[in-house]
């Protein structure tokens, strides 16, 4: 590798580290927004979901602070129509407050982030890092980078490493399926029912918490294609890609029912996708069923 490429790679690594640090450092302010910005706004996000004031505040915080990093060239968010650009080499996409509908009942929420080498909309193969924050009884952060997944506890924005090599347990224990039984397709329902007979239900309405359950106990999370919404509900760029990157880096599998989510490229920034994440054997079963 030439000296210029070495310098370029070093600069990119430094930018990724700054992005992760900045997200961690911003979490206390997001926690404050969860407490103080509990009301509804009068706006909706680009896919038509009602926005809470906390959604907008979290988005503002992350956009301002991440674009202040020299190496960050753009910021995209589930909460805004277009990509905000700056100068740099790497591109950040976020779901600033995943599971914000859980705010009223005081249930789990989080933030999902991804760092790309190309500006979204783009393929998941262009990811260089991804992860999520869980605002639970404690604040935790899961980071996938360079083929390894690490978990941290966050306190006042500082990270403390608690697991240097997170892997999906080989023996699956839990499942969480979105959409509701009455909305499932004829292809998904049989495999869903068989998995329900074998595993324990864990579904909390926030993807970050449900994926954290899969990383902790093994199992599967799915938000499938629905009869009324064959394109699925979750956003490929902001939820599908980063969570697939985390789960695959931890030894699991991802799928849209046909192929890895990382191999798919959205035509539009806010494109939706069916989504299946978890142990390899369970994803195989789901693919075999929904492909019929």
URSULGI-V807762 format. One record per helix or strand of 2 or more residues. SS is the DSSP state (H for helix, E for strand). FROM is the first residue (numbers start at 1). LEN is the number of residues. If there is no record, write none. Layout:
ss->SS from->FROM len->LEN
ss->SS from->FROM len->LEN
This chain:
ss->H from->3 len->34
ss->E from->40 len->5
ss->E from->50 len->3
ss->H from->53 len->15
ss->E from->72 len->6
ss->E from->84 len->2
ss->E from->90 len->9
ss->H from->100 len->3
ss->E from->109 len->8
ss->H from->124 len->3
ss->E from->127 len->9
ss->E from->139 len->7
ss->E from->148 len->8
ss->E from->158 len->6
ss->E from->174 len->4
ss->H from->181 len->3
ss->H from->186 len->13
ss->E from->200 len->2
ss->H from->207 len->11
ss->E from->219 len->5
ss->E from->234 len->2
ss->H from->236 len->14
ss->E from->253 len->3
ss->H from->261 len->3
ss->E from->272 len->2
ss->E from->275 len->4
ss->H from->280 len->11
